[in-house]
Amino acid sequence: MAYLWVFIGGGLGSSLRYLLGNLLSKSSLSLPIATLTANLISCIIFALTLSFYNEKLQQTPTLKLFLLTGICGGLSTFSTFSFETYELLKQGQIMWASSNILISVLLCLVIFFTFIGK
């Protein structure tokens, strides 16, 4: 049954990722904004889930699988982030590639420190 919850959550997360890609594909920025947005939303969901439902997650492992492994796993995309950064480097856009790395990693860390603290 756990696989089913991961499957459903992953399908929802992947569908949301696809929707964001379509909505933000017309961006004129050199920065891959759709991937950045998907990863930030995933971090927000992940951090909020841990912040507000951490005790419940321990008691309900299927909720954790659905939200964190399924939705966040389907929505976030490290492979696309890496490929888009690689493409920027290959095109000689070192400033944009560096910005993509710094902005993505720093903003995601800020999200976790903001919502979870410690």
Buried (B, 14 or more C-beta within 10 A) or exposed (E): EEEEBBBBBBEBBBEBBBEBBEEBEEEEEBBBBBBBBBBBBBBBBBBBBBEEBEEEBEEEEBBBBBBBBBBBBBBBBEEBBEEBBEEBBEEEBEEBBEBBBEEBEEEBEEBBEEBEEE
